[in-house]
Amino acid sequence: MGMSVGGAAIHMDQGFVSLPFYAPESLIKGVFVNERGQRFINEDCYHGRIGHHIMQQLGDRIYLLVDGATFQQPAEFTRIGIAAAGDTWEEVERDLDMPPGTLSATVSNYNRHAAEGADPLFHKAAKWLKPLDEPPFVALDCRIDYAFYPHFTLGGLDTLPTGQVLSERRVPIHGLYAAGRTSCGLPRWGGGYSSGMSLADATFFGRQAGRHAAAAACRS
Ligand SMILES: Cc1cc2nc3c(=O)[nH]c(=O)nc-3n(C[C@H](O)[C@H](O)[C@H](O)COP(=O)(O)OP(=O)(O)OC[C@H]3O[C@@H](n4cnc5c(N)ncnc54)[C@H](O)[C@@H]3O)c2cc1C
């Protein structure tokens, strides 16, 4: 509707994606890998950041690797089940049809540094670092087409802080205001999004828009 009267929509390719894999929080001590058995993120970061980076991986197979000490059943609503389990990481790697020396090398490198309380690749905090060395070893199945990935779209009408909607040339369109998820607002991209940014900008800029519209009506 906003576009039909000349409003410009921006950042329409962006969205928020989460994977609510914790609680149980011991799962944060696990390691995410893609279908090549490669790690790609610090698992203790914001769940929306994890969801965003999962979407950047090649393929739709994503696993969370845990050992006997860190495994706990994920909540039922997450639809995260067990993809493979074994007495060695090589066995798990084989069951997942990954080339030999891929996933097992990732875990061995992670374990070596975790034993010293370090994560030189992704800087996960020491509190969440534990070598995954106690069998049985488990790959939790976080497949994109099956596990629960709550999401919503970002992007929307381009606005000024007053809530006035802008045209492609960034000229305010007389009498047209937008706030909340009809507008692009503050969250410009999924990778930088965090909880609260939608409700905060909807309420703050909604108020600004209301004030501006009321003042304009009084003046006219
Ligand atoms: C799973 C999930 C988790 C989220 N978590 C957070 C969070 O932690 N923090 C945060 O800040 N945000 C969060 N959000 C985002 C946030 O909830 C939304 O961005 C926000 O509610 C948008 O508010 P809004 O008023 O712009 O739109 P909406 O809440 O979508 O309201 C639009 C309203 O317009 C109505 N409507 C639509 N078309 C018409 C029509 N033609 N005529 C009349 N009425 C119409 C709809 O029925 C709806 O009631 C989350 C969203 C999801 C989906």
The ligand as a MOL file (V3000), in Angstrom:
LIG
                    3D

  0  0  0     0  0            999 V3000
M  V30 BEGIN CTAB
M  V30 COUNTS 53 58 0 0 0
M  V30 BEGIN ATOM
M  V30 1 C 8.6280 -15.6120 16.6360 0
M  V30 2 C 8.8290 -14.1240 16.7890 0
M  V30 3 C 9.5870 -13.6400 17.8470 0
M  V30 4 C 9.7700 -12.2790 18.0000 0
M  V30 5 N 10.5240 -11.8170 19.0510 0
M  V30 6 C 10.6980 -10.5100 19.1950 0
M  V30 7 C 11.4620 -10.0090 20.2900 0
M  V30 8 O 11.9580 -10.7700 21.1370 0
M  V30 9 N 11.6390 -8.6730 20.3920 0
M  V30 10 C 11.1210 -7.7920 19.4670 0
M  V30 11 O 11.3170 -6.5970 19.5960 0
M  V30 12 N 10.3980 -8.2460 18.4330 0
M  V30 13 C 10.1720 -9.5590 18.2780 0
M  V30 14 N 9.4380 -10.0210 17.2200 0
M  V30 15 C 8.9820 -9.0640 16.2050 0
M  V30 16 C 7.7840 -8.2740 16.6740 0
M  V30 17 O 6.8720 -9.1160 17.3520 0
M  V30 18 C 7.1030 -7.6150 15.4570 0
M  V30 19 O 8.0570 -6.9720 14.6710 0
M  V30 20 C 6.0920 -6.6000 15.9510 0
M  V30 21 O 5.0790 -7.2530 16.6920 0
M  V30 22 C 5.5080 -5.8710 14.7660 0
M  V30 23 O 4.5340 -4.9830 15.2550 0
M  V30 24 P 3.6390 -4.1930 14.2680 0
M  V30 25 O 2.6480 -3.4530 15.1240 0
M  V30 26 O 4.4480 -3.4160 13.3190 0
M  V30 27 O 2.8970 -5.2970 13.3780 0
M  V30 28 P 1.9080 -6.4560 13.8350 0
M  V30 29 O 2.0880 -6.8160 15.2780 0
M  V30 30 O 2.0580 -7.5200 12.7960 0
M  V30 31 O 0.5080 -5.7510 13.7100 0
M  V30 32 C -0.0900 -5.5180 12.4700 0
M  V30 33 C -1.5840 -5.6530 12.6910 0
M  V30 34 O -2.2500 -5.2300 11.5230 0
M  V30 35 C -3.3050 -6.1280 11.2630 0
M  V30 36 N -3.6290 -6.0060 9.8250 0
M  V30 37 C -2.9410 -6.4880 8.7720 0
M  V30 38 N -3.5410 -6.1370 7.6210 0
M  V30 39 C -4.6030 -5.4090 7.9580 0
M  V30 40 C -5.6060 -4.7560 7.1860 0
M  V30 41 N -5.6170 -4.7760 5.8460 0
M  V30 42 N -6.5540 -4.0830 7.8510 0
M  V30 43 C -6.5570 -4.0190 9.2060 0
M  V30 44 N -5.6300 -4.6250 9.9790 0
M  V30 45 C -4.6610 -5.3050 9.3640 0
M  V30 46 C -2.7720 -7.4850 11.6620 0
M  V30 47 O -3.8030 -8.3770 11.9310 0
M  V30 48 C -1.9960 -7.1150 12.9450 0
M  V30 49 O -2.7930 -7.1610 14.0940 0
M  V30 50 C 9.1950 -11.3800 17.0810 0
M  V30 51 C 8.4080 -11.8780 16.0250 0
M  V30 52 C 8.2390 -13.2330 15.8790 0
M  V30 53 C 7.3650 -13.7160 14.7490 0
M  V30 END ATOM
M  V30 BEGIN BOND
M  V30 1 1 1 2
M  V30 2 1 2 3
M  V30 3 2 2 52
M  V30 4 2 3 4
M  V30 5 1 4 5
M  V30 6 1 4 50
M  V30 7 2 5 6
M  V30 8 1 6 7
M  V30 9 1 6 13
M  V30 10 2 7 8
M  V30 11 1 7 9
M  V30 12 1 9 10
M  V30 13 2 10 11
M  V30 14 1 10 12
M  V30 15 2 12 13
M  V30 16 1 13 14
M  V30 17 1 14 15
M  V30 18 1 14 50
M  V30 19 1 15 16
M  V30 20 1 16 17
M  V30 21 1 16 18
M  V30 22 1 18 19
M  V30 23 1 18 20
M  V30 24 1 20 21
M  V30 25 1 20 22
M  V30 26 1 22 23
M  V30 27 1 23 24
M  V30 28 2 24 25
M  V30 29 1 24 26
M  V30 30 1 24 27
M  V30 31 1 27 28
M  V30 32 2 28 29
M  V30 33 1 28 30
M  V30 34 1 28 31
M  V30 35 1 31 32
M  V30 36 1 32 33
M  V30 37 1 33 34
M  V30 38 1 33 48
M  V30 39 1 34 35
M  V30 40 1 35 36
M  V30 41 1 35 46
M  V30 42 1 36 37
M  V30 43 1 36 45
M  V30 44 2 37 38
M  V30 45 1 38 39
M  V30 46 1 39 40
M  V30 47 2 39 45
M  V30 48 1 40 41
M  V30 49 2 40 42
M  V30 50 1 42 43
M  V30 51 2 43 44
M  V30 52 1 44 45
M  V30 53 1 46 47
M  V30 54 1 46 48
M  V30 55 1 48 49
M  V30 56 2 50 51
M  V30 57 1 51 52
M  V30 58 1 52 53
M  V30 END BOND
M  V30 END CTAB
M  END
